[in-house]
Amino acid sequence: MRALRTQSWFVPITAGLIATAWIALFLWDQSPYGRYLDHGRWTELGFAAAICRVLPGGDVLLPGLLYAGGWLLMLVAMMLPTTLPLLQRFDRLAAARGDRIELMALLIAGYLLAWLGFGVAAHLLDAGLHAIVQRSDWLTSNAWVPGASVLAIAGLFQFSRLKYHCLDKCRTPLSFIIQHWRGVTPRLDAFSLGAHHGVYCVGCCWAIMLLMFVVGSANIAWMLVLGAVMGIEKNAAWGRKLSQPLGLVLIAGAALVVGGHLA
């Protein structure tokens, strides 16, 4: 009966959190401020430009805050569903505890923090790449090169040992909990469990997430597609078999981009 009561709050709250993130992303994208979700034109016009002119360091601080907010919404919408099996098993483990909601929140916070760290690194890499392109006449006239390179890198990574090592960790949530949960310091252990799982999830899916910078970070349709792909890889019985065919598709996509511009 207790497990049933736990299940009754876990499913709607988690589903509501994920649905809220998708709705917020859609409304943001459709609003006059949708450009702020797409990593560009933050300081050129609108309220962000006004704040950046007034606030010291605003041209760095405000875009960073806007990016972090958009990225966090993307993580909840795209990545939290892929880790539901871990959350469900941990919820059952903590069902008899009075602090289970707090522990679940700390686990999710640790998981999102790992992805937020990757997001910061990816954003800096993206900004650096744009700076290089602007300084290179050849890259400016061949703007397709970075996109083709990301496709090729993402495709090749699908065949790597690191990919499968991290994927196998993500596909065995019960073993992962047994390995990382001690319960001696529950709050710290829950946060650490989430962070460790997040690191392996980043190790498994970072290349696919980089594709968001190719197709556009505000593209809701691609968020759905890539989120579904990562969810299948991590959780479907046949998901592990999807990785290499997906790699071939990405490499073929890179080849088509190169061939289309060199022909």
N, C-alpha and C positions, 0 to 999 in steps of 0.2 A: 504493500500500500504506500509506504514511504517513497519507494522508487517511482511509483506512478505519480505521486504528488510532485516529486522533483521534475519528472518529465513534463508535467503540465505547465511549469513556469519556464523551463529551459527552452523548449521549442518555440513558443510564441515570442519570448523576449529576444532570442537570437535571430529568429526570422524577422521580427520587427526592426531590429538594429540594421540588418542587411538591407531590408526593403527601404528603410529610411535613407540609407546611404545612396542607393540607386536613385531614389526620387530626388534627393538633394543634388546629385550630379546632373540629372536631367534638367531640373529647374534652373540650376546655375548655368548650364550650357545654353539653355534657351533664353536666358535673361539678357539684358543689355550689357551685363558684366561677364558674359561667357568667354570673352577673349582672355580674361585673367586665368581661366582654367587651362589654357593652351600654351602656357609658357612664353607668351609673346605679347608685345605692345603694352606691358604693364605700366610704363612710365610715360607713354606718349600722349594719352588723353584720358578724360574721365576723372573720377574722384581719386583714383590711385595716383595719377599725375599730379594733382593738386596737393595731396599729402606728401608725395615725394619731394616737391619743391619746398615745402614748409618744414618738414621734419629732417633734422640733421641725420645724414646717412639713410634717409628714407628710400633712396633709389636702390639700396641693397636690402634694407630691413623689410620693407613692405612686400616686395616681390618674394622674398624668402618666406614670409608668413603666409602669403597667398598660395604659394607653391606647396608648403607643408600642409595647409588645410585641404587643398585639392587632392594631394597625394594620400592623405589620411582617409579621405572619403573613398578614394579608389581602392585602398587596401581593405577597408571594411566591406566594400561591395564585391571586390574580385577575389581577395585572398582568404577572408574569414570563412566563406562557404567551403573552401578547399580543406580547411582544418577542422571541420565539424566532427569527424570521427574521433579525433583526439579530445575535443571539448566534451563530447558525449560520454566517453569513457572516464574522463576525469570527473565529470559531474556524478557519475555513478559511484566512483571511489569516494567522493566527498559528500555523498547523499546524507549520511548520518551526522554531519558536522553542522553546527550552528553558524559557522562562518563560511559556508560553501559559496555563497554569492560573492563575498569579498575575495575569496581565493580564485574563483572563476574570473573575476574582473582583473585580478593581478596577472593571471595566466595570459589573458587576452592582451593586456597592456605590454607584457614582455614580448609577446609575439609581434605586436604591431611596432614595438620599438626597434626590433631587429630589421623589419622592413623599412622603417623610417630612416634608419641609418643607411641602408642601401639607396633609398630615394635621394638622400642628401648627396651621396657620392655620385649617383647617376646625374643629378641636376648639375653638379659642378663639372662633370665630364661633358655634359651637353653644352653648358655655357662655354667651356674651353674650346670645344669643337667648333662652335659658332664663331668664336673669336679667331680661330685659325683659318676658317673658311673665308672670313671677311678680309684677312690679310693676304690671302693667296688668290691671285688672279686665275690660276689653273683650277682650283677647287670651286671658285665662284662660277666659272663657266662650265664646270662639271659637278654640279651640286648633287647629282645622283650617286656619286661615289660613296659618301658616308652611309647612305641608306642601303646600298648594295653590300657594303662591308658589314653592317649590322646583321643583315639577313644571312650572310655567309657565316659569320661568327656564331650566330644563334643556331644555325643548322649544324655546323661542325660540333658544337658543344653537346648536341643531342647524342653523339656517339662516344662521349668521354667517360672515363671511369668515375670522375667526380660527379657527373650527372647521375649515374646509377647508384653510387654510394649514398648520395643525399636523397634520391628518390626512394630507395629502399627504407631509409630511416623514416621518411614521411608516410610510407605505405604500411608501417607496422606501429600504429599508435599505442597499443597496449604494451608492447615490448619497450617502447620509448618511455612511457610513464614509469614502468617498473625500473628502468635503468636510471632515471633522473629524479624520481620522487622519493624523498626520504621521510618527510613529514615531521622532522625534528624542529625545524623552524618553518612552519607552514606558509607564512606569507612570502618569505624569501624563496622558499622552495617552489611555490607556485609561479612566482615571477620568473625565476630561473628556468623552470620547465618551459614556460612560454617562450622565453628568449632563446633557449637552446633549439626548440622546435622551429622557431622563426629563422634562425641561422641556417638550419638544414633546408628549410623551405626556400630561402634565398639561394642557397647553393644549388638547389634543384631547378628553380624557375627564373633565375635572374636574366638569363638570355632571352626568354620569352617575354619577360616584362620590358626589356629594352626595346622590343618591337613597338611598344606604345610611343616611343619617341620617333619612330619612323612613320607610323600611320596617323599620329596626332594624339596627344594625351587627352584631348577632349572628345574623342570619337567614341560615343557610347556603344555603338554597334560592335566595334572592335574590342572594347572592354568586355562585352558579353562573350564574344567568340574566344578570346584569349583566356578569360576566366574559366570558361567551360573546358577548354583544352587542358589547362592546368589541373582543374578538378578531376577530370577523367584520368589523367596520368597518375594522380596521387591516390585515387580512391576506387576506380573501377577495377574489376577483377582482371580485365584485359588491358588496363591502362599502361602497364609497363611496356607492352608490345607496340604502343602508339609512338613511343619516343623516336625510334629510328626512322619510320616512315615520315614523321613530321620533320625530322632533320633533312631528309631527302627533298621534301617539298620546299623547305626554306632555302636550301642550296640551289635548287632548280629556279626558285624565284630570283635569287641573286644573279644566277647565270642569265636569266631572261632580261633582267634590268641592264646588265653589262652588254649583252648582245644587242639589245634594242638601241643602245646609245652608240655602240661602236659600228653597227651595221651601216 
